[in-house]
């Protein structure tokens, strides 16, 4: 069941990534020259917007992958990875979007926290697919006396 929710979260992040990417390429690109910024600062903000949308899409796809894996192989580490992606995307990409729109450096200072969460998500995914999983009984818990196997 958890896989379904991670698939939905991935689809949401994918949808919003496309929408925000399109806004950046069209609306923002037309509006930003009117913000009294240097040409270099304008380009830097557009580049930051593109990075935010691109990383949001990468992690939308990662969430979809985790959701698909969880459909057949429920694992705590995979759920933790998906949760880290879901927390990391709004912090990383969301703070970059906010920084681009406001110019407030405080937003840029928070971005690395999102990056660490995204890295933890990838580490959880790596370990979740490599480490042996516990054998689960009919009731959904580890059977007495059993150890983890692949």
Secondary structure, 3 states (H helix, E strand, C coil): CHHHHHHHHHHHHHHHHHHHHHHHHHHHHHHHHHCCCCHHHHHHHHHHHHHHHHHHHHHHHHHHHHHHHHHHCCCHHHHHHHHHHHHHHHHHHHHHHHHHHHCCHHHHHHHHHHHHHHHHHHHHHHHHHHCCEECECCCCCECCCCCEEC
